[in-house]
Amino acid sequence: MTSTLLVKPNANCSYNFLSSTVMALCSTFCPRIANNFRVTPISSFPSKPLLSLSVKALSSQASDASSQGKFSGQIGFLGLGIMGSPMAQNLIKAGCDVTVWNRTKSKCDPFISLGAKYRSSPEEVAANCDVTFAMLADPESAIDVACGKNGVLSGMGPGKGYVDISTVDGATSKMINGHIKATGALFLEAPVSGSKKPAEDGQLIFLTAGDRSLYDSVAPLLNILGKSRFYLGEVGNGAAMKLVVNMIMGSMMASFSEGLLLSKKVGLDPNVLVEVVAQGAISAPMYSVKGPSMVKSHYPTAFPLKHQQKDLRLALGLAESVSQSTPIAAAANELYKVAKAYGLSDEDFSAVIEALKAKSDDSA
């Protein structure tokens, strides 16, 4: 493993390497930087800068293209929803050769106008691309697109790669991996932490696992789409990490909702509560971003509530499989289920506060 400083550009798929002189200076003044670590921060800033520096541990398995910091092959992208659309757009704007597909063909039209190609099925995309990315809503969709009729499997083979960015359970990811590997292709699970705005800004966090050589090959593409990436080893680890993260997030939002409502009930200004929380030890960007809108009962969708509940359900299943007690997450899951019953599935997950309002009204 060798550590290399990267400069992340904002307009193409290539990465410029700083001189060996700069490297020597960094090794002199930053002796505590490890030579081998898994996270690759691309930027520490909340918005995407013109240039940002990072230290990256390059694997000895990395291909020449990866070591030069660029990907020159054809890229497929399946699924152009809330998350997939900005990700595909960022790849196109970076100058990458992108082919798109979506169940609703009209969603592909804006990308075609930006220069993307279009294919009528996942099979055709995979057959015509070197690496195919998929960002799908749930395990059922992920399985259908990968393994169903005219699915990715039919277009896969040696020399190709499949990167599944969808949030699914480990069993689903392992099953898809098995089918992909049987064709001679490579597989990488790469669910992301981050919602619509981070996707638009190229500030996602990738939680990857699977074929290390594929990870190294697509690293320049992940750098365009995200601010950092973790390689977590065997398939299933990426899915597990994503579910744990979203379990924590869903529970935090439920508790935050309780706090906003309680502050108002006792005569406090919930907007001031948001400010107080933002300046204390429990500060989190989620509270500052969502809080003001929640006070106004406005829930612009960045992460649909139905997906948060799905992730809680999958996380609880993961916990049960290893006999780990998760009573707080279980209680939060029930609250999100109530919110879905009130017709809030497609609202942002912060709309879970409405379920608490309804409970308060019922008990009044």
C-alpha positions in Angstrom: 0.0 0.0 0.0 1.2 3.5 -0.8 -0.3 6.8 0.3 -0.9 9.4 -2.4 -2.3 12.9 -2.2 -5.1 13.5 -4.8 -6.6 16.6 -6.2 -10.3 16.2 -7.0 -11.4 18.2 -10.1 -14.9 19.3 -10.7 -15.4 18.8 -14.4 -13.9 15.5 -15.6 -13.1 11.9 -14.8 -9.4 12.4 -14.3 -7.4 13.1 -11.1 -4.1 15.0 -10.9 -1.4 13.8 -8.6 0.7 16.1 -6.6 4.5 16.0 -6.9 6.8 13.7 -4.9 8.1 16.9 -3.2 4.7 17.7 -1.7 4.5 14.0 -0.6 7.8 14.3 1.1 6.7 17.5 2.9 3.4 15.8 4.0 5.3 12.8 5.4 7.5 15.2 7.3 4.8 17.4 8.8 2.1 14.7 9.1 4.0 11.7 10.6 0.8 10.4 12.2 -1.0 9.7 8.9 -1.1 6.0 8.5 0.1 4.3 5.4 -2.8 2.0 5.3 -6.4 2.9 6.1 -9.8 2.3 4.5 -11.6 5.6 4.5 -10.8 8.0 1.7 -12.1 11.5 2.5 -12.4 13.6 -0.6 -13.5 16.8 1.1 -14.2 17.9 4.6 -16.3 20.8 3.4 -20.2 20.8 3.4 -20.4 22.0 -0.2 -18.4 20.8 -3.1 -15.2 22.8 -3.5 -13.3 23.5 -6.7 -10.3 21.6 -5.4 -9.9 19.4 -2.3 -7.0 17.4 -0.9 -7.1 13.9 0.5 -4.8 11.1 1.4 -5.7 7.8 -0.3 -4.3 4.4 0.4 -4.0 2.7 -3.0 -4.2 -1.0 -3.2 -1.5 -3.0 -4.9 -4.4 -4.6 -6.8 -5.4 -1.3 -8.4 -5.4 -1.3 -12.2 -3.3 1.2 -14.2 -6.4 3.2 -14.9 -7.2 3.4 -11.2 -3.6 4.3 -10.2 -3.8 7.1 -12.8 -7.0 8.3 -11.2 -9.4 7.9 -14.2 -11.9 5.5 -15.6 -12.1 5.4 -19.4 -14.7 2.7 -19.9 -18.4 2.8 -20.6 -20.6 3.3 -17.5 -24.2 2.0 -17.1 -26.6 3.5 -14.6 -29.9 1.9 -13.7 -32.5 3.7 -11.6 -33.1 7.4 -11.9 -35.1 8.3 -8.8 -34.4 10.8 -6.1 -30.9 9.5 -5.5 -30.0 7.9 -8.9 -30.8 11.0 -10.9 -28.3 13.4 -9.4 -25.6 10.7 -9.3 -26.0 9.9 -13.0 -26.0 13.6 -13.8 -22.8 14.1 -11.9 -21.1 11.4 -13.9 -22.3 12.8 -17.2 -21.3 16.4 -16.2 -17.8 15.0 -15.3 -17.4 13.9 -18.9 -18.0 10.1 -18.4 -19.5 7.9 -21.1 -22.9 7.0 -19.4 -25.8 4.8 -20.6 -29.0 5.0 -18.6 -32.1 3.0 -18.0 -35.2 3.5 -15.9 -38.6 1.7 -15.7 -40.3 4.9 -16.8 -38.5 5.8 -20.0 -39.4 9.5 -19.8 -37.1 9.9 -16.7 -34.2 9.1 -19.0 -34.9 12.0 -21.5 -33.2 14.7 -19.5 -30.0 12.6 -19.3 -30.1 11.8 -23.0 -30.3 15.6 -23.6 -27.1 15.9 -21.5 -25.3 13.4 -23.7 -26.1 10.1 -22.1 -27.0 7.0 -24.2 -30.2 5.0 -23.6 -30.9 1.3 -23.6 -34.3 -0.3 -23.2 -33.4 -2.9 -20.6 -30.9 -3.6 -17.8 -29.6 -6.5 -19.9 -28.8 -4.2 -22.8 -27.1 -1.6 -20.5 -24.9 -4.3 -18.9 -24.0 -5.9 -22.3 -22.9 -2.5 -23.7 -21.0 -1.2 -20.6 -17.9 -2.1 -18.7 -19.3 -1.3 -15.3 -23.0 -0.9 -14.4 -24.3 0.9 -11.4 -27.8 0.3 -9.9 -29.6 2.6 -7.5 -32.9 0.9 -6.7 -35.6 1.3 -4.1 -35.7 -2.0 -2.2 -34.5 -5.6 -2.2 -37.4 -6.7 -4.4 -36.4 -4.1 -7.1 -32.7 -4.9 -6.8 -33.3 -8.6 -7.3 -35.7 -8.1 -10.2 -33.4 -5.7 -12.1 -30.4 -7.9 -11.5 -31.9 -11.4 -11.9 -35.3 -11.0 -13.6 -36.3 -11.1 -17.2 -34.1 -9.0 -19.4 -32.1 -8.3 -16.2 -28.4 -7.4 -15.7 -27.3 -11.0 -15.4 -28.1 -11.7 -19.1 -25.7 -8.9 -20.1 -22.9 -9.8 -17.7 -19.7 -11.7 -18.4 -15.9 -11.8 -17.8 -14.3 -8.3 -17.8 -17.5 -6.6 -16.6 -18.5 -5.2 -13.2 -21.8 -4.6 -11.3 -21.9 -2.0 -8.5 -25.2 -2.1 -6.5 -25.7 1.1 -4.7 -29.2 0.2 -3.4 -30.0 -0.2 0.3 -30.8 -3.9 0.7 -30.2 -6.6 3.4 -27.1 -8.7 3.4 -28.9 -11.8 2.2 -30.1 -10.0 -0.9 -26.7 -8.6 -1.6 -25.0 -12.0 -1.3 -27.6 -13.6 -3.5 -27.0 -11.0 -6.3 -23.3 -11.4 -5.8 -23.5 -15.1 -6.3 -25.4 -14.8 -9.6 -23.1 -12.0 -10.9 -19.9 -13.9 -10.0 -21.3 -17.0 -11.8 -21.2 -15.1 -15.1 -17.5 -14.4 -14.6 -18.2 -10.7 -13.8 -17.2 -8.8 -10.6 -19.5 -7.5 -7.9 -19.3 -4.6 -5.5 -22.1 -3.5 -3.1 -21.8 0.2 -2.4 -24.8 1.6 -0.5 -24.5 5.3 0.4 -25.0 7.4 3.4 -26.5 10.7 2.4 -29.8 11.9 0.8 -30.8 14.1 -2.1 -28.7 17.2 -1.4 -25.4 15.3 -0.8 -26.1 13.3 -4.0 -26.5 16.5 -5.9 -23.4 18.0 -4.4 -21.2 14.8 -4.9 -20.9 14.5 -1.1 -22.1 11.0 -0.5 -20.4 8.4 1.7 -19.9 5.0 0.1 -20.0 1.8 2.2 -18.5 -0.8 -0.1 -17.8 -4.5 0.1 -17.0 -7.2 -2.4 -14.4 -7.5 -5.2 -11.4 -5.3 -4.2 -10.2 -5.1 -7.8 -13.6 -3.7 -8.9 -13.5 -1.2 -6.0 -10.1 0.0 -7.1 -11.2 0.3 -10.7 -14.3 2.4 -10.0 -12.7 4.5 -7.2 -12.4 7.5 -9.5 -16.1 7.3 -10.2 -16.9 7.0 -6.5 -14.8 10.1 -5.9 -16.9 12.1 -8.4 -20.1 11.0 -6.6 -19.0 11.2 -3.0 -16.7 12.8 -0.4 -15.5 9.5 1.1 -15.6 5.8 0.7 -15.0 2.8 3.0 -14.0 -0.6 1.8 -15.4 -3.1 4.4 -14.4 -6.5 3.1 -16.8 -9.3 2.2 -20.2 -8.8 0.5 -22.8 -8.2 3.2 -20.7 -5.9 5.3 -21.6 -2.8 3.3 -25.3 -3.6 3.5 -25.0 -4.2 7.3 -23.2 -0.9 7.8 -25.8 1.0 5.9 -28.6 -0.6 7.9 -27.0 0.2 11.2 -26.4 3.9 10.1 -30.0 4.3 9.0 -31.3 2.6 12.1 -29.5 5.2 14.2 -30.8 8.0 11.9 -34.4 6.9 12.1 -34.3 6.6 15.9 -32.6 10.1 16.1 -35.3 11.7 14.0 -38.1 10.1 16.1 -36.5 11.4 19.3 -35.9 14.9 17.8 -39.6 15.0 16.8 -40.6 14.3 20.4 -38.3 17.1 21.6 -39.8 19.6 19.1 -43.3 18.8 20.2 -42.6 18.8 23.9 -40.8 22.2 23.7 -43.9 23.7 22.1 -46.3 22.1 24.5 -44.5 23.6 27.5 -44.4 27.1 25.9 -40.9 27.1 24.4 -40.1 28.2 20.9 -39.1 25.0 19.0 -37.0 27.2 16.6 -34.9 28.2 19.6 -34.6 24.5 20.5 -33.1 23.9 17.0 -30.5 26.6 17.6 -29.7 25.3 21.1 -29.2 21.8 19.8 -27.1 23.0 16.9 -24.6 24.6 19.3 -24.3 21.7 21.8 -22.7 18.3 22.0 -25.7 16.6 20.4 -25.4 18.8 17.3 -26.1 17.0 14.0 -26.5 18.4 10.5 -29.8 16.5 10.2 -31.3 18.6 13.0 -30.3 21.9 11.6 -31.4 21.1 8.1 -34.7 19.4 9.0 -35.7 21.3 12.1 -36.9 24.6 10.7 -39.1 22.9 8.1 -40.5 20.5 10.7 -41.6 23.4 12.9 -43.5 24.7 9.9 -45.0 21.2 9.2 -43.3 21.2 5.8 -41.5 18.0 4.7 -39.8 18.4 1.3 -38.7 14.9 0.3 -35.0 14.2 0.4 -35.4 10.6 1.9 -38.9 9.1 1.7 -40.4 8.0 4.9 -41.3 4.6 3.4 -37.7 4.0 2.7 -36.7 4.9 6.3 -39.3 2.4 7.6 -38.0 -0.2 5.2 -34.5 0.3 6.5 -35.6 0.1 10.1 -37.4 -3.2 9.3 -34.3 -4.6 7.7 -32.1 -3.4 10.5 -34.3 -5.1 13.1 -34.1 -8.3 11.1 -30.3 -8.0 11.1 -30.4 -7.5 14.9 -32.6 -10.5 15.4 -30.3 -12.7 13.3 -27.5 -12.1 15.8 -29.7 -11.8 19.0 -29.0 -8.2 19.5 -31.6 -6.3 21.5 -32.7 -3.0 19.8 -35.8 -1.7 21.7 -35.3 1.9 20.7 -35.2 1.2 17.0 -38.1 -1.2 17.4 -40.2 1.6 19.0 -39.1 4.0 16.3 -40.1 1.5 13.6 -43.6 1.3 15.0 -43.9 5.1 14.8 -42.9 5.2 11.2 -45.4 2.5 10.5 -48.1 4.7 12.0 -46.9 7.6 9.8 -47.2 5.4 6.7 -50.8 4.5 7.8 -51.5 8.2 7.8 -50.5 8.4 4.1 -47.1 10.0 4.7 -45.1 7.3 2.8 -43.8 9.6 0.1 -43.1 12.6 2.4 -39.7 13.1 3.8 -38.9 10.8 6.8 -39.0 13.9 9.0 -42.8 13.8 8.6 -42.7 11.1 11.3 -43.5 14.0 13.6 -47.0 14.0 12.3 -47.6 10.5 13.8 -46.6 11.9 17.2 -48.9 14.8 16.7 -51.8 12.4 16.0 -51.0 10.3 19.1 -51.0 13.5 21.2 -54.4 14.5 19.8 -55.8 11.1 20.5 -54.7 11.1 24.1 -55.8 14.7 24.8 
